[in-house]
Amino acid sequence: ARLDGQIRTDRAAANNLRNAITYVQTKSDGLRTVDRVLFRMDELAIRASDAALTTRDRLRYQSEFSSLQTHLGQLVTEKFNHDPLYDPLRTRHLHLHRPVW
């Protein structure tokens, strides 16, 4: 019976660890996407400041920039198990506990 309890505890701990890894990977992937979006937005802002551009060119850059802003807004509202991944007002800590025997 004690061995069965240990096996259940070990399985639960392994499952918790897999969940924690998935959470961190999901958050990391999202942050990489945010980085790419912000980099592109910066690039567009620099290109749009070119005095040689036509109004049409600037409008095209503005359209892409606005689309990226919308995409960024969607990214920051992503959830993991119904909890926000990116909540600046709340820090989520993953707690991994070793079972006490």
C-alpha positions in Angstrom: 0.0 0.0 0.0 2.8 2.4 0.8 4.5 1.6 -2.5 1.2 2.3 -4.3 0.9 5.6 -2.6 4.5 6.5 -3.6 3.7 5.6 -7.2 0.6 7.8 -7.2 2.6 10.6 -5.7 5.4 10.3 -8.2 2.9 10.2 -11.1 1.2 13.3 -9.8 4.5 15.1 -9.5 5.5 14.1 -13.0 2.1 15.4 -14.3 2.6 18.7 -12.5 6.1 19.0 -14.0 4.7 18.4 -17.5 2.1 21.0 -16.9 4.7 23.5 -15.7 6.9 22.8 -18.7 3.9 23.3 -21.1 3.0 26.6 -19.3 6.5 27.9 -19.6 6.8 26.9 -23.3 3.5 28.5 -24.1 4.4 31.7 -22.4 7.9 31.7 -24.1 6.4 31.1 -27.5 4.0 34.0 -27.0 6.8 36.3 -25.9 8.8 35.4 -29.0 5.8 36.4 -31.1 5.4 39.6 -29.2 9.1 40.4 -29.8 8.7 39.7 -33.6 5.6 41.9 -33.8 7.3 44.8 -31.9 10.4 44.5 -34.1 8.2 44.8 -37.2 6.3 47.7 -35.8 9.6 49.5 -35.1 10.7 48.7 -38.7 7.5 50.1 -40.1 7.7 53.3 -38.0 11.3 53.9 -39.3 10.3 53.2 -42.9 7.3 55.5 -42.7 9.5 58.4 -41.6 11.2 58.4 -45.1 10.5 61.8 -46.6 10.5 60.2 -50.1 7.4 58.1 -49.5 4.1 58.8 -51.1 0.9 59.2 -49.1 -0.2 55.8 -50.5 3.0 54.2 -49.2 2.5 55.7 -45.8 -1.1 54.5 -45.7 0.1 51.0 -46.5 2.6 51.1 -43.6 0.0 52.5 -41.3 -2.4 49.8 -42.3 0.1 47.0 -41.5 1.1 48.8 -38.3 -2.5 49.0 -37.1 -3.0 45.3 -37.9 0.0 44.5 -35.8 -1.3 46.6 -32.9 -4.5 44.6 -33.1 -2.5 41.3 -33.1 -0.5 42.5 -30.2 -3.6 43.3 -28.2 -4.9 39.8 -28.9 -1.6 38.2 -27.9 -1.6 39.9 -24.5 -5.0 38.5 -23.7 -4.0 34.9 -24.3 -4.9 32.4 -21.6 -3.6 29.2 -20.2 -6.1 27.0 -18.4 -8.4 30.0 -18.2 -5.7 32.2 -16.5 -4.1 35.1 -18.3 -0.6 34.4 -19.5 0.4 38.0 -19.5 -1.1 39.9 -16.6 1.0 42.8 -15.5 -1.0 43.2 -12.3 -0.5 39.6 -11.2 2.5 37.5 -11.1 1.9 33.8 -11.4 4.3 31.5 -9.6 4.6 27.9 -10.3 5.1 25.9 -7.1 6.7 22.5 -7.3 6.6 20.7 -4.0 8.4 17.6 -3.1 6.0 15.3 -1.2 6.6 14.8 2.4 6.7 11.2 3.6 
